[in-house]
Amino acid sequence: MPQFERSLSQVDDPRRIQLRVRRELQADCYTGVWAFYVQQRHRLDPADLEQGVPAAQTVGDVSTHGTSAQRMWWFNQGLATGDPRECDTFSRLQP
């Protein structure tokens, strides 16, 4: 994170905003990875996801967290794969 923050000081404002959004989308994906493993251990009630996902869609704003569609896509990417390597929001664009 410190290296990431230092790199932000070397780019213009539009790029800085884009990088911060990508970081937040990566966090959404990692949350999905976490949910994948918790679900595998039967410690996550499906109702938890049904309640939590809509709430997550409304948190944050587009300029700092990405759109609701982007956030849900990346969360579902982590949830479907359980693989943090699939959470590279910096080099991989959402289809």
C-alpha positions as CSV (number, residue, x, y, z in Angstrom):
1,M,0.0,0.0,0.0
2,P,2.7,2.5,0.7
3,Q,4.2,1.9,-2.7
4,F,0.8,2.3,-4.3
5,E,0.3,5.6,-2.5
6,R,3.7,6.9,-3.6
7,S,2.9,6.0,-7.2
8,L,-0.3,8.1,-7.0
9,S,1.8,11.2,-6.4
10,Q,3.4,10.7,-9.9
11,V,0.2,10.7,-12.0
12,D,-2.4,13.3,-12.9
13,D,-5.7,13.6,-11.1
14,P,-7.8,11.6,-13.6
15,R,-5.3,8.7,-13.5
16,R,-5.1,8.9,-9.7
17,I,-8.9,8.6,-9.5
18,Q,-8.9,5.6,-11.9
19,L,-6.2,3.8,-9.9
20,R,-8.0,4.4,-6.6
21,V,-11.2,3.0,-8.1
22,R,-9.3,-0.1,-9.3
23,R,-7.9,-0.6,-5.8
24,E,-11.5,-0.5,-4.4
25,L,-12.7,-2.9,-7.1
26,Q,-9.8,-5.2,-6.1
27,A,-11.0,-5.1,-2.5
28,D,-14.5,-6.1,-3.7
29,C,-13.0,-9.1,-5.5
30,Y,-10.9,-10.1,-2.4
31,T,-14.1,-9.9,-0.4
32,G,-15.6,-12.4,-2.9
33,V,-12.6,-14.7,-2.4
34,W,-13.1,-14.5,1.3
35,A,-16.8,-15.3,0.9
36,F,-15.9,-18.3,-1.3
37,Y,-13.8,-19.9,1.4
38,V,-16.2,-19.1,4.2
39,Q,-19.0,-20.6,2.1
40,Q,-16.9,-23.7,1.5
41,R,-16.6,-24.2,5.2
42,H,-20.4,-23.9,5.6
43,R,-20.0,-20.8,7.8
44,L,-21.8,-18.5,5.5
45,D,-25.6,-18.7,5.3
46,P,-26.8,-18.0,1.8
47,A,-29.2,-15.5,3.3
48,D,-26.1,-13.5,4.4
49,L,-25.1,-13.0,0.7
50,E,-28.7,-12.3,-0.3
51,Q,-28.8,-9.5,2.3
52,G,-25.2,-8.3,2.0
53,V,-24.8,-8.0,-1.8
54,P,-27.6,-5.5,-2.3
55,A,-26.3,-3.4,0.6
56,A,-22.8,-3.4,-0.9
57,Q,-24.2,-2.2,-4.2
58,T,-25.4,1.0,-2.6
59,V,-22.2,1.8,-0.7
60,G,-19.7,4.3,-2.0
61,D,-19.8,6.4,-5.1
62,V,-18.7,6.0,-8.7
63,S,-15.7,8.3,-8.3
64,T,-14.1,6.3,-5.5
65,H,-15.5,2.8,-5.6
66,G,-16.7,2.2,-9.2
67,T,-20.2,1.6,-10.4
68,S,-22.5,-0.9,-8.7
69,A,-22.2,-3.1,-11.8
70,Q,-18.4,-3.0,-11.6
71,R,-18.4,-3.7,-7.9
72,M,-20.8,-6.7,-8.3
73,W,-18.8,-8.1,-11.2
74,W,-15.6,-8.1,-9.3
75,F,-17.2,-9.5,-6.1
76,N,-18.7,-12.3,-8.1
77,Q,-15.4,-12.9,-9.8
78,G,-13.8,-13.6,-6.4
79,L,-16.8,-15.5,-5.2
80,A,-16.9,-17.8,-8.3
81,T,-13.2,-18.5,-8.4
82,G,-11.9,-18.3,-4.9
83,D,-8.6,-17.3,-6.5
84,P,-7.0,-13.9,-5.5
85,R,-5.0,-14.1,-8.7
86,E,-8.3,-13.4,-10.6
87,C,-8.6,-10.1,-8.8
88,D,-6.1,-8.1,-10.9
89,T,-8.2,-5.1,-11.6
90,F,-5.1,-3.1,-12.6
91,S,-4.2,-5.1,-15.7
92,R,-7.5,-6.8,-16.4
93,L,-10.6,-4.9,-17.4
94,Q,-14.1,-6.0,-16.5
95,P,-15.6,-7.7,-19.6
